[in-house]
Amino acid sequence: MTTMHIKQLEVLKEKRKALQTQEDEIRHKLTLEISNFLIDTQAFDHIEFDIIMGGILDVIEKAKQGDKSTEAWKLSGEKFRQGKKKRNSQKNTSAPKKIKKGKDHDK
């Protein structure tokens, strides 16, 4: 019976390790998304870095406290991301398609 429990613990440890890896990958993607947002909006051209960081800290604190103003910020962020998705999909559909060269086309 003890061997079975040890094996179950080992399986759970492996699952936890895999989940931690997935969590790290998602956090990395979110970090890149925030970085790209700051670049896309040219935030650094208009706002000092310390102001951006202070604003983020303020947002975090207000979100922790359940401040209702975060709902408006959330809607604004969703609207921005949806607009960006639309702009990106329009870019992709208007781009010329590459023609694959095969043996028949090379002759």
Beta strands, then each sheet from edge to edge (+ up, - down):
end
